[in-house]
């Protein structure tokens, strides 16, 4: 989600499903001041929601920034018949580990 979309979302304050797992961290002073400023600008959105959304957006951007590294194996062809090689970079492993941990963190029932 883009940061622009976050600002729009905070105006609407939708509910987000949460994990039972909790993460505790200390912020740099300037970052804490920015979170406080956002909390004041969007009084209907709590600090926790702001931090969750910012972290989620940063992780999305990080995943999109991982470079494609062409592997040796051809997995498909494009519309011109040129080979498309498997991604041998970090993206496939990141996706695999994300799915693994999502399955572990998702409540059963």
PyMOL commands that set and color helices and strands:
alter all, ss='L'
color gray80, all
select helices_A, chain A and resi 3-12+29-41+47-65+91-105
alter helices_A, ss='H'
color red, helices_A
select strands_A, chain A and resi 70-77+83-87
alter strands_A, ss='S'
color yellow, strands_A
deselect
rebuild
show_as cartoon
